[in-house]
């Protein structure tokens, strides 16, 4: 049983040419040009080995991590309280507790 192609050779050429020109920001325009969904076009680009995933941002927000805040909280209250119970708390809430206990 022969498999039906979802993309014609012309569509593949259009996708490749437009992607070279527009990159990831042009996926909407590419999908519209070939009358396919963005998800389908992206998947085709991946299968063709053309798609380059955008770099993920690994920047950390300013301020201490939750783990650092819990360590500060443990120091502020002494070792009488198990601070692991506060893992579900927000960073802002833990910071408030630390600041309150220090003043």
Residue frames relative to the residue before (quaternion, step in Angstrom):
aa qw qx qy qz dx dy dz
X 1.0000 0.0000 0.0000 0.0000 0.00 0.00 0.00
X 0.3394 -0.7608 0.5241 0.1769 3.58 -0.66 1.13
X 0.3768 -0.7190 0.5442 0.2119 3.52 -1.06 0.84
X 0.3855 -0.7225 0.5294 0.2217 3.57 -0.90 0.95
X 0.4058 -0.7146 0.5178 0.2378 3.57 -0.86 0.96
X 0.3917 -0.7245 0.5232 0.2190 3.56 -0.98 0.90
X 0.7681 0.2545 -0.1257 0.5740 3.56 1.21 -0.57
X 0.3739 -0.6967 0.5624 0.2419 3.55 -0.99 0.82
X 0.6606 -0.4855 0.3807 0.4278 3.56 -1.26 0.26
X 0.6315 0.5362 -0.3244 0.4565 3.57 1.07 -0.77
X 0.6497 0.5059 -0.3156 0.4716 3.60 0.97 -0.84
X 0.6382 0.5260 -0.3279 0.4566 3.59 0.97 -0.82
X 0.6528 0.5024 -0.3129 0.4728 3.58 0.98 -0.83
X 0.6355 0.5276 -0.3174 0.4659 3.58 0.99 -0.86
X 0.6532 0.5167 -0.3062 0.4610 3.57 0.91 -0.95
X 0.6860 0.4908 -0.2891 0.4528 3.58 0.82 -1.00
X 0.6694 0.5024 -0.2984 0.4587 3.58 0.90 -0.93
X 0.6878 0.4766 -0.2845 0.4678 3.58 0.87 -0.96
X 0.6431 0.5188 -0.3291 0.4571 3.59 1.01 -0.76
X 0.6153 0.5388 -0.3426 0.4624 3.59 1.03 -0.74
X 0.7110 0.4598 -0.2458 0.4719 3.54 1.02 -0.85
X 0.8121 0.3178 -0.1294 0.4720 3.59 0.81 -1.05
X 0.2955 -0.7680 0.5147 0.2407 3.59 1.11 -0.59
X 0.8084 -0.2870 0.2093 0.4694 3.56 -1.28 -0.42
X 0.6170 0.5660 -0.3492 0.4208 3.59 1.10 -0.60
X 0.7169 0.4559 -0.2501 0.4644 3.59 1.19 -0.44
X 0.3240 0.7806 -0.4913 0.2105 3.61 1.22 0.22
X 0.6130 0.5454 -0.3480 0.4535 3.60 1.04 -0.71
X 0.6809 0.4863 -0.2836 0.4685 3.57 0.90 -0.95
X 0.6332 0.5277 -0.3301 0.4600 3.58 1.00 -0.81
X 0.6613 0.5140 -0.3051 0.4532 3.57 0.88 -0.97
X 0.6532 0.5111 -0.3089 0.4654 3.56 0.97 -0.83
X 0.6558 0.5374 -0.3081 0.4314 3.58 0.97 -0.88
X 0.7719 0.3164 -0.1783 0.5218 3.60 1.01 -0.74
X 0.4186 -0.7458 0.4251 0.2963 3.56 1.37 0.17
X 0.4987 0.5827 -0.4557 0.4517 3.53 0.89 1.09
X 0.5691 -0.5718 0.4466 0.3869 3.58 -1.27 0.17
X 0.6373 -0.5185 0.4041 0.4021 3.56 -1.24 0.45
X 0.6416 0.5389 -0.3175 0.4439 3.55 0.96 -0.88
X 0.6565 0.5075 -0.3023 0.4692 3.59 0.98 -0.86
X 0.6565 0.5066 -0.3072 0.4669 3.57 0.94 -0.90
X 0.6478 0.5142 -0.3192 0.4626 3.59 0.92 -0.90
X 0.6554 0.5089 -0.3104 0.4637 3.58 0.92 -0.90
X 0.6456 0.5103 -0.3228 0.4676 3.60 0.98 -0.78
X 0.6433 0.5172 -0.3176 0.4667 3.58 0.97 -0.83
X 0.6275 0.5212 -0.3295 0.4754 3.58 1.05 -0.75
X 0.6761 0.4964 -0.2935 0.4586 3.59 0.86 -0.96
X 0.6838 0.4675 -0.2783 0.4863 3.56 1.10 -0.69
X 0.4603 -0.7091 0.4250 0.3235 3.60 1.28 -0.13
X 0.5009 0.6700 -0.4024 0.3719 3.56 1.25 0.44
X 0.6345 0.5864 -0.3264 0.3834 3.57 1.00 -0.87
X 0.1200 -0.7573 0.6391 0.0609 3.54 -1.03 0.88
X 0.3678 -0.7448 0.5142 0.2136 3.57 -0.52 1.19
X 0.5081 -0.6402 0.4706 0.3325 3.59 -1.01 0.75
X 0.5426 -0.6208 0.4575 0.3329 3.56 -1.08 0.73
X 0.3771 -0.7174 0.5387 0.2299 3.54 -0.95 0.88
X 0.4385 -0.6846 0.5221 0.2579 3.51 -1.05 0.81
X 0.1089 -0.8076 0.5783 0.0388 3.55 -0.75 1.04
X 0.3511 0.7467 -0.4987 0.2655 3.54 1.20 0.43
X 0.3217 -0.7430 0.5616 0.1704 3.51 -0.99 0.88
X 0.5008 -0.6364 0.4887 0.3248 3.54 -1.00 0.79
X 0.6078 -0.5651 0.4100 0.3783 3.53 -1.17 0.57
X 0.6937 0.4696 -0.3571 0.4132 3.50 -1.20 0.57
X 0.6570 -0.5286 0.3729 0.3871 3.52 -1.31 0.23
X 0.5363 -0.5951 0.4847 0.3511 3.55 -1.27 0.40
X 0.6703 -0.4772 0.3704 0.4310 3.56 -1.28 0.23
X 0.6298 0.5439 -0.3257 0.4489 3.57 1.03 -0.82
X 0.6539 0.4963 -0.3072 0.4814 3.59 1.00 -0.84
X 0.6480 0.5124 -0.3214 0.4628 3.60 0.99 -0.78
X 0.6467 0.5076 -0.3237 0.4684 3.59 0.99 -0.77
X 0.6132 0.5295 -0.3435 0.4750 3.57 1.09 -0.69
X 0.6463 0.5082 -0.3066 0.4795 3.60 1.01 -0.85
X 0.6364 0.5234 -0.3223 0.4661 3.58 1.01 -0.82
X 0.6423 0.5244 -0.3197 0.4585 3.57 0.95 -0.85
X 0.6486 0.4989 -0.3102 0.4839 3.59 1.01 -0.78
X 0.6723 0.5216 -0.2957 0.4341 3.58 0.96 -0.91
X 0.7674 0.3420 -0.1974 0.5052 3.62 0.96 -0.78
X 0.4929 -0.6160 0.4597 0.4077 3.55 1.18 -0.29
X 0.6196 -0.5739 0.3862 0.3710 3.55 -1.21 0.00
X 0.3828 0.7399 -0.4713 0.2895 3.59 1.22 0.43
X 0.7527 0.3287 -0.1749 0.5430 3.59 1.15 -0.57
X 0.3742 -0.7003 0.5625 0.2306 3.55 -1.04 0.86
X 0.2719 -0.8157 0.4923 0.1357 3.58 -0.26 1.28
X 0.4907 0.6506 -0.4504 0.3647 3.62 1.18 -0.16
X 0.5558 0.6016 -0.3879 0.4227 3.60 1.20 -0.35
X 0.6789 0.4885 -0.2807 0.4708 3.59 1.24 -0.39
X 0.3584 0.7612 -0.4811 0.2464 3.61 1.23 0.15
X 0.6753 0.4896 -0.2926 0.4675 3.60 1.10 -0.59
X 0.5428 0.6274 -0.3963 0.3933 3.59 1.25 -0.24
X 0.5317 -0.6100 0.4720 0.3499 3.55 -1.21 0.42
X 0.6324 -0.5216 0.4038 0.4062 3.55 -1.25 0.40
X 0.6401 0.5317 -0.3288 0.4467 3.57 1.00 -0.82
X 0.6519 0.5184 -0.3113 0.4576 3.59 1.00 -0.82
X 0.6600 0.4893 -0.3062 0.4808 3.57 0.94 -0.86
X 0.6335 0.5284 -0.3277 0.4605 3.59 0.99 -0.83
X 0.6301 0.5313 -0.3265 0.4626 3.58 1.02 -0.81
X 0.6534 0.5105 -0.3111 0.4643 3.59 0.94 -0.88
X 0.6486 0.5161 -0.3152 0.4621 3.57 0.91 -0.93
X 0.6816 0.4916 -0.2897 0.4581 3.59 0.84 -0.98
X 0.6506 0.5193 -0.3087 0.4603 3.58 1.00 -0.84
X 0.6923 0.4783 -0.2774 0.4637 3.57 0.92 -0.89
X 0.6623 0.5030 -0.3044 0.4644 3.60 1.10 -0.59
X 0.6930 0.4838 -0.3030 0.4404 3.63 1.08 -0.48
